[in-house]
Amino acid sequence: MAIFESSWQPNMTREQALQLVTTAISAGIFNDLGSGSNVDACIITATGTEMLRNFVKPNERVEKERKYTFRRGATAWKSESIRKLIVNEQVTPVAGEAMDVS
């Protein structure tokens, strides 16, 4: 929203508005890792709408160079500690009114 508030101006051309939307959505993508990986835009005019799917793909997924598999025991560690964990729980039933199912 900060991008829109700081960069919007009246009477923008279609290209200027589309660039503003692309910049704002890209900022969301790069600042929130859960926001997705591409920019979709919908242009609404008096004559109709135009949906631009995958208009920009700033995080294009590429194929891995090779398969990364590591044999068991390839990672060294300094020490190992195994502890027994004993948990004592006491469950106290709480009485209440029964749910009316009639």
C-alpha positions, -999 to 999 in steps of 0.1 A, spaced: 0 0 0 29 23 6 39 21 -30 4 30 -41 2 59 -17 36 74 -26 35 69 -64 -2 72 -75 -11 103 -94 -43 113 -112 -47 107 -149 -21 80 -152 -17 62 -185 -24 25 -188 14 18 -189 21 40 -159 -7 24 -139 4 -11 -148 40 -3 -138 27 10 -105 8 -22 -98 37 -43 -108 60 -24 -85 36 -27 -56 29 -64 -60 66 -71 -65 73 -53 -32 48 -76 -15 63 -107 -30 99 -98 -19 89 -86 16 65 -115 25 78 -149 17 43 -164 16 29 -139 -10 35 -160 -41 60 -157 -70 43 -139 -98 24 -107 -106 -12 -109 -119 -30 -78 -129 -65 -70 -139 -72 -39 -161 -107 -25 -156 -120 0 -182 -154 14 -191 -155 -12 -220 -145 -43 -200 -118 -61 -182 -85 -77 -192 -68 -102 -169 -30 -105 -172 -20 -138 -156 17 -142 -148 24 -107 -162 58 -107 -144 75 -137 -129 103 -123 -107 110 -157 -90 110 -180 -120 116 -215 -109 145 -231 -127 155 -268 -129 181 -279 -104 215 -284 -119 218 -319 -105 203 -342 -79 216 -335 -45 218 -367 -24 242 -372 5 252 -406 18 243 -414 54 270 -403 78 283 -375 55 277 -349 82 300 -348 112 288 -339 147 306 -330 179 286 -350 205 255 -371 210 233 -370 241 203 -392 246 181 -384 277 151 -402 290 122 -379 294 96 -388 320 64 -369 320 39 -372 348 4 -360 339 -27 -359 360 -59 -355 341 -87 -338 361 -121 -343 346 -142 -312 345 -179 -317 349 -203 -295 331 -237 -295 316 -243 -320 288 -249 -307 254 -286 -307 243 -289 -329 213 -327 -331 211 
